[in-house]
Structures are given as C-alpha cells and as structure tokens.
Amino acid sequence: MDEKFNPFAIAQQQIDKVAEKLGLDPAVHELLRWPMQEIKVTLPVKMDDGNTRIFHAFRVQYNTARGPAKGGIRWHPQETIDTVRALAAWMTWKTSVVDIPLGGGKGGIICNPKELSETEKERLARAYIRALARSLGVTKDVPAPDVYTTPQIMAWMMDEYEKIMGESHPGVITGKPIAIGGSMGRGDATARGGIYVTKEAAAAFEMDLKGKTMAVMGFGNAGQNAALLGEEILGLRLVAASDSKGGVYNPKGIDARALVDYKIKNGTLKGFPDTEDITNQELLELDVTVLFPAALENVILKENAPRIKCKICCELANGPTTPEADAILNDKGILVLPDFLANAGGVTVSYFEQVQNAYNLYWELQEVHWRLEKKMRRAFKSVHEMSQTNKLPLREAAYLVAVARVAEACRLRGWV
C-alpha cells in the first residue's frame, strides 16, 4: 500500500502530532501508536457449489484502557490489516471523545459480499466467530456492523457465539435485529449523531442552515439517513448524492425520501428522474453548505482539496480526509467536523444496546434519540471548548480531548 495513503500511517501521524501538543511521556506516546493485540485468521468456507474457498480475516484490539474493545466488522475485497489497524485506532479515540467506557477495535474479512449468496454469507459469518470466539465477549471485545455487513450477519454471529458458549450472550454483538436484542434507533444512529453535531456546530459558529444545500457522497446506510435527517432536522435541501456507481445532481433540489426509495428498489442512483449524472469527484467539489463524505477513506486529497467549496464538511465516513487535505480545508476556512466525533453516533447507540442487553430492559425510540443527542452535544461542547481555548481546528481539539482521556487511563492502570 502506498505509504502516502496508508490509513494506519495517517493514524500514526495524527497521534504523533497530538502527543507533541499534549507533551505525552515517550512511553505513553509509543504505546498509543500501536494496537495492543492483532489477530489474523484463515477461514475455510464451503460454497454453494460444494467447493471450499479460503478467506483471510483480521481482528485488531487497539486499546482497552477505558473498557472492552468495540468496533465493526468490514467485508471488503480490498480490506487490509493497515486499514483495520487505523479504524481500530480511530475507534479508540471515538469512544473516548464521546466518553463511553469502551476501547477501540475493528475487524475485517477480505471478500466481495456482492458475489456471495445468503447461505455463503452465513457460513462465512459463523466461521469468523468460530475462529475468534475466545477473544470476544462483553468484557473483552464487542463487534458490530460496518462496511457491507448487516444486522442479519450480526444475528448469525451472535447465534454462533452462543452455540459455542452454550448460553445467552446478546451483548457480545451489537447492531443486531431488534427481535433478538437490538436497540431501537441503531439503524440511523451514525447519521443522526452527525446531524446532531452539525446542528451544534452551526449554532456555535452562528450559521443558519435552514433552506441551505447539502451533498452526500456515499449513499449507503449513513448517507441515506444523512439525506433524510438533514432535511428533517436541519432543514437542508439535498442537491446531489452519489454511490460507487456514480451520482445524480439537481441544483433545484432532490426529494431525499424519493431518492432513498429509488436506490433501495433499483440498487443505483442513476436514472433518478429530473437529475443529471455527476461523478463522485464532481460532487465533492460542489458549492454546497454542508458536504457529507459518507463513503470510504482517502477521498479528499491535497489534489482536490483546493477545489472543495462547502462551508461545513461533516465526515460520516472513517478517514475520508488526508492530513495534507485537512490543512488545506482549514486554511480555506471550511469547518471540518472530524470523523471520530461526527460519526460516533453509531458506537454510542451500540453502547446503549450493550447496556440494554445487560439489564434485559429496552428503551423506547424517543429515549434512545434523547440520550444520543445528549451525548453528542456534550462531546461537541468539550471539543469546541478545547478548540477555542487552544485556537485549534476541531479535529486537533477532538484528538486532544480523546487522547488525553486514554493516556490518563493507561497511566492510572500503571501500564506506563
């Protein structure tokens, strides 16, 4: 992998910068630069045609000083250990910045789920849990859905874990279907958390969003819900959206609900009525008030950053902006809401799911929304105060808040 765009190299650059600002002890700094545990497994899976395919998979438990590891499982043909490492690091800072008692982890399987049948997906999900069961658990590491994994896949994984343990353990996996212990409000939690942070940022910087425009890059779960909730909560007008196959654009506005329904029905955005085609790159460079990068990492680069014109960039994807591009956006006066704050709604409601599983008592949807908004408002407030006090961009301020909390936990435990 090109070191320039290696997500783990980027994650380490970020921690190096923060360590210098915090004046971290060299041992603490070095500890926080690396995962505490990495597991690589090889999974033989019988396919529908009777042949066996070999899949390679990972689980990284980055830091557990503040609590058990927590993080999603990605299924992607280009998955790499460095991507998983970086995402586990960012999850460590994410759980810390929203102040929930969890650490950071991440998992991945190198596969193309679009080429797998439902029965093949189930066998792959169960194989992953069989290989890792002894390293997982509510007091060790709790997986969740991520890129190309679903509540159904989480259900199979939980069931396999319970078969191995011989008892009920609903809290071992989050993002489950509601019928088997999932939480109300988990489906749109990532986007909803980002919308709440955008709302707080607009208020803090005296920006009126009602009637203004938004564009969404990546029209999966987070992107679709960002479009819907951007309209509902912020009063924004959707003008462009894109997915891996391309995008659609109408400067007069696109009905978000109609576009989501079209994508679900057709599997693509292309051909949506009264729109013109637009590429992902063109979408990023539109003159909109709020841009939601909600796809994969490394899409905003130093090459295209000078052409980005949004007022607010709310990072719903993990690592969409490289450090060089981040500096350019800051110099341009674009308000960047960093990924591990902006998209922390998902892990926050996953934490709520764990709490509900532990108590065997489940909350109504409005209570989940209220608790999530409260958490996101507090997180933004702590980051904004750090930003104002130290005259720093929000990303650097968020890192200072998050890393300081993890470093303190490491010291209190006597690890360093």
C-alpha positions in Angstrom: 0.0 0.0 0.0 1.2 3.5 -0.9 2.5 4.9 2.4 1.1 8.3 1.4 -2.4 6.9 1.6 -1.8 4.1 4.1 -4.6 4.8 6.6 -2.6 3.4 9.6 0.4 5.7 8.6 -2.1 8.6 8.7 -3.5 7.5 12.0 0.1 7.4 13.4 0.9 10.8 12.0 -2.2 12.1 13.8 -1.2 10.6 17.2 2.3 11.9 16.8 1.0 15.4 16.3 -1.3 15.2 19.3 1.4 13.6 21.5 3.7 16.6 20.9 0.9 19.1 21.8 0.0 17.2 24.9 3.6 16.7 25.9 3.0 12.9 26.4 5.6 10.8 28.1 7.5 8.9 25.3 6.3 5.5 26.6 2.7 6.6 26.6 3.2 8.0 23.1 4.7 4.8 21.8 2.0 2.7 23.5 -0.7 4.7 21.8 0.9 4.4 18.4 0.3 0.7 18.1 -2.5 -1.9 18.6 -2.3 -3.9 21.8 -3.4 -7.1 20.0 -3.8 -8.2 16.4 -5.3 -11.5 15.3 -5.1 -12.9 11.8 -7.2 -15.9 10.9 -7.7 -18.1 7.8 -11.2 -19.2 7.2 -12.1 -22.3 5.0 -15.7 -21.9 3.9 -17.8 -24.3 1.9 -19.5 -22.6 -1.0 -22.9 -23.4 -2.6 -21.2 -25.3 -5.4 -19.5 -27.7 -3.0 -16.0 -26.2 -3.3 -14.2 -24.7 -0.4 -12.8 -21.2 -0.6 -10.2 -19.7 1.7 -10.8 -16.3 3.2 -8.4 -14.2 5.2 -9.6 -12.1 8.1 -8.5 -9.8 10.9 -9.4 -8.5 14.4 -7.5 -5.7 16.0 -7.9 -4.7 19.6 -6.2 -1.3 19.7 -6.5 -0.1 23.3 -8.7 -1.3 26.2 -7.6 1.1 28.9 -11.0 2.6 29.1 -13.0 -0.6 28.7 -13.5 -3.6 26.4 -12.7 -3.2 22.7 -15.6 -2.1 20.5 -15.7 -1.9 16.7 -17.3 -3.0 13.5 -16.5 -5.8 11.1 -15.9 -4.9 7.4 -16.3 -7.2 4.5 -14.5 -5.7 1.5 -12.4 -7.1 -1.4 -9.6 -4.6 -0.7 -9.5 -5.0 3.0 -6.0 -4.7 4.6 -4.6 -5.1 8.0 -3.4 -1.5 7.9 -7.0 -0.3 7.2 -8.3 -2.3 10.2 -5.5 -1.0 12.4 -6.3 2.6 11.5 -10.0 2.1 12.1 -9.4 0.4 15.4 -7.2 3.4 16.4 -9.9 5.8 15.4 -12.5 3.8 17.3 -10.3 4.2 20.4 -10.5 8.0 20.1 -14.1 7.8 19.1 -15.3 6.0 22.2 -13.1 8.4 24.3 -14.3 11.6 22.7 -18.0 10.7 23.4 -16.9 9.5 26.9 -18.3 6.0 26.9 -16.5 3.2 28.8 -15.1 1.3 25.9 -11.9 0.9 24.0 -11.3 0.6 20.3 -11.3 -2.5 18.0 -12.1 -3.4 14.4 -12.4 -6.4 12.2 -12.3 -7.3 8.6 -12.7 -10.1 6.1 -11.1 -9.9 2.6 -14.1 -10.8 0.4 -16.6 -9.5 -2.1 -20.0 -9.9 -0.4 -21.8 -8.9 -3.6 -20.6 -12.2 -5.1 -21.8 -14.4 -2.1 -25.2 -15.9 -1.7 -27.0 -15.6 1.6 -26.1 -19.1 2.7 -22.4 -18.4 1.8 -22.5 -15.2 3.9 -23.9 -17.1 6.8 -21.2 -19.7 6.7 -18.5 -17.0 6.4 -20.0 -15.1 9.4 -20.1 -18.2 11.5 -16.6 -19.2 10.5 -15.3 -15.8 11.6 -16.8 -16.2 15.1 -15.6 -19.8 15.5 -12.1 -18.6 14.8 -12.3 -15.7 17.2 -14.7 -16.7 19.9 -12.1 -16.9 22.7 -11.1 -13.3 22.0 -14.6 -11.9 22.0 -17.1 -11.2 24.8 -18.8 -8.4 26.6 -15.8 -8.0 28.9 -13.2 -8.4 26.0 -14.3 -7.2 22.6 -17.7 -6.5 21.1 -18.1 -6.4 17.3 -20.7 -4.5 15.3 -21.7 -4.0 11.6 -19.6 -1.9 9.3 -19.0 -1.8 5.5 -21.1 -4.5 3.8 -22.2 -6.2 7.0 -25.7 -6.1 8.2 -28.0 -6.8 11.2 -28.7 -10.2 9.7 -24.9 -11.0 9.6 -24.7 -9.8 13.3 -27.5 -12.2 14.2 -25.7 -15.2 12.7 -22.5 -14.2 14.5 -24.3 -13.8 17.9 -26.0 -17.2 17.4 -22.7 -18.9 16.6 -21.1 -17.4 19.7 -24.0 -18.5 21.9 -23.8 -22.0 20.4 -20.1 -22.2 21.4 -20.6 -20.8 24.9 -23.8 -22.8 25.5 -25.7 -19.8 27.0 -27.3 -16.5 26.0 -24.9 -13.6 25.3 -26.9 -11.0 23.4 -24.4 -8.2 24.3 -21.5 -9.9 22.5 -22.6 -8.3 19.2 -24.3 -5.0 18.6 -26.2 -3.8 15.6 -28.5 -6.9 15.9 -32.1 -7.0 14.7 -34.5 -5.7 17.3 -36.2 -9.0 17.6 -33.1 -10.6 19.1 -31.8 -7.8 21.4 -31.0 -5.0 19.0 -31.7 -1.4 20.1 -34.3 0.9 18.7 -32.6 3.8 16.9 -29.5 1.9 15.9 -30.3 1.9 12.1 -29.8 5.7 11.6 -27.6 6.3 14.6 -24.4 7.1 12.7 -26.1 9.7 10.5 -28.3 11.0 13.4 -25.2 11.6 15.5 -23.6 13.5 12.7 -26.7 15.6 12.2 -26.7 16.5 15.9 -23.1 17.5 15.7 -23.7 19.6 12.6 -26.6 21.3 14.4 -24.4 22.1 17.4 -21.6 23.4 15.2 -23.9 25.6 13.2 -25.2 27.1 16.4 -21.7 27.6 17.8 -20.5 29.3 14.7 -23.8 31.2 14.1 -24.6 29.6 10.7 -28.2 29.3 9.6 -28.7 26.0 7.8 -32.4 26.2 7.0 -33.1 26.1 3.3 -29.3 25.7 2.5 -27.9 22.9 0.4 -26.2 19.6 1.1 -24.5 16.9 -0.9 -23.9 13.3 0.1 -21.0 11.1 -1.1 -21.7 7.5 -0.4 -25.4 6.5 -0.4 -25.4 3.5 1.9 -27.0 3.5 5.4 -25.2 6.5 6.7 -25.5 8.6 3.5 -29.2 7.8 3.0 -30.1 8.7 6.6 -27.9 11.9 6.4 -30.0 13.0 3.5 -33.3 12.2 5.2 -32.3 13.7 8.6 -30.6 16.7 7.0 -34.0 17.6 5.6 -36.0 16.7 8.7 -33.8 18.1 11.5 -31.6 20.8 9.8 -33.9 21.9 7.0 -31.2 21.3 4.4 -32.0 20.8 0.7 -30.4 17.8 -1.0 -28.9 18.7 -4.4 -26.6 15.8 -5.1 -25.9 12.2 -4.0 -23.5 9.5 -5.2 -22.6 5.9 -4.6 -19.9 3.6 -6.1 -21.7 3.6 -9.5 -21.9 7.3 -9.8 -24.3 10.1 -8.7 -27.2 12.4 -9.5 -27.4 16.2 -9.3 -30.2 18.8 -9.4 -29.3 22.3 -8.2 -33.1 23.0 -7.5 -33.2 20.1 -5.1 -33.9 16.3 -4.9 -36.5 14.7 -2.7 -34.4 12.7 -0.2 -37.2 10.2 0.6 -37.9 9.5 -3.1 -34.2 9.1 -3.8 -33.7 6.6 -1.0 -36.7 4.6 -2.1 -35.3 4.6 -5.7 -31.9 3.4 -4.5 -33.4 0.6 -2.5 -35.6 -0.5 -5.4 -33.0 -0.2 -8.2 -29.7 -0.7 -6.4 -28.4 2.5 -8.1 -29.0 6.2 -8.1 -28.5 6.5 -11.9 -31.7 7.3 -13.8 -33.5 9.1 -11.0 -35.9 11.5 -12.6 -35.1 15.2 -13.2 -31.4 14.8 -12.4 -28.2 14.9 -14.3 -25.3 12.5 -13.8 -22.4 13.6 -11.6 -19.2 11.8 -10.7 -18.1 11.4 -7.1 -15.3 13.8 -7.7 -17.6 16.5 -9.1 -19.9 16.0 -6.1 -17.1 16.7 -3.6 -16.4 20.0 -5.4 -20.0 21.4 -5.5 -20.7 24.7 -3.9 -22.9 23.5 -1.1 -23.3 24.5 2.5 -22.9 21.0 4.0 -20.9 18.2 2.5 -21.3 14.7 3.9 -18.5 12.3 2.9 -20.1 9.0 3.8 -18.2 6.5 1.7 -14.7 5.2 2.3 -11.4 6.7 3.4 -9.0 8.9 1.4 -11.4 10.7 -0.9 -10.5 14.3 0.0 -6.8 14.7 -1.0 -4.4 17.5 -1.4 -5.1 17.4 -5.1 -8.8 18.1 -4.9 -9.0 19.9 -1.5 -8.3 23.4 -3.1 -11.5 22.9 -5.2 -13.8 22.0 -2.3 -16.3 24.8 -1.6 -18.6 23.6 1.1 -19.0 25.6 4.4 -19.2 22.5 6.6 -17.7 19.1 5.9 -19.3 16.5 8.2 -17.2 13.3 8.0 -19.6 10.4 8.3 -17.0 8.0 6.7 -13.9 7.0 8.6 -10.8 8.8 7.4 -12.2 10.5 4.3 -9.6 13.4 4.5 -5.9 13.0 4.4 -3.7 15.2 6.7 -2.5 17.3 3.8 -6.0 17.9 2.6 -7.2 18.7 6.1 -4.7 21.5 6.4 -5.9 23.0 3.0 -9.6 22.8 4.1 -8.7 24.6 7.4 -6.8 27.3 5.5 -9.8 27.8 3.3 -12.0 28.4 6.4 -14.1 25.2 5.9 -15.4 23.9 9.1 -14.4 20.2 9.3 -16.4 18.1 11.7 -13.9 15.2 12.2 -14.9 11.6 11.6 -14.4 10.2 15.1 -16.7 12.9 16.5 -19.1 13.3 13.6 -19.8 9.6 13.1 -19.7 8.5 16.8 -23.5 8.1 16.9 -23.2 4.5 15.7 -20.9 3.3 18.5 -22.8 5.4 21.1 -26.1 3.6 20.3 -24.2 0.3 20.1 -23.1 1.1 23.7 -26.7 1.8 24.6 -27.6 -1.6 23.1 -25.0 -3.3 25.3 -26.5 -1.6 28.4 -30.0 -2.7 27.4 -28.8 -6.2 26.8 -27.1 -6.3 30.2 -30.2 -5.1 32.1 -32.6 -7.0 29.8 -34.6 -3.8 29.7 -35.2 -2.0 26.5 -35.8 1.7 25.8 -38.3 3.4 23.6 -37.1 5.1 20.4 -37.5 8.6 21.7 -35.4 7.8 24.8 -32.6 6.5 22.5 -32.8 9.7 20.5 -32.7 11.9 23.6 -29.8 10.0 25.1 -27.9 10.1 21.8 -28.4 13.9 21.3 -27.3 14.5 24.9 -24.1 12.5 24.4 -23.3 14.2 21.0 -24.0 17.7 22.4 -21.7 17.1 25.3 -19.0 15.7 23.1 -19.1 18.6 20.7 -19.1 21.1 23.6 -15.9 19.6 25.1 -14.2 19.6 21.7 -15.4 23.1 20.9 -14.1 24.4 24.2 -10.8 22.8 23.6 -10.7 24.3 20.1 -11.5 27.8 21.4 -9.1 27.7 24.3 -6.1 26.5 22.2 -7.0 28.2 18.9 -7.1 24.8 17.1 -9.2 23.2 14.4 -11.9 20.9 15.7 -10.0 17.7 14.6 -6.9 18.6 16.6 -9.1 19.7 19.5 -11.0 16.4 19.4 -7.8 14.4 19.4 -6.5 16.4 22.4 -9.7 15.6 24.3 -9.8 11.9 23.3 -6.1 11.0 23.6 -5.7 12.8 26.9 -8.5 10.6 28.3 -7.0 7.3 27.0 -3.5 8.4 28.2 -4.8 9.1 31.6 -6.5 5.7 31.8 -3.2 4.0 30.8 -1.3 5.8 33.5 -3.9 5.1 36.2 -3.7 1.4 35.4 0.1 1.5 35.8 0.7 0.4 32.2 3.3 3.2 31.7 
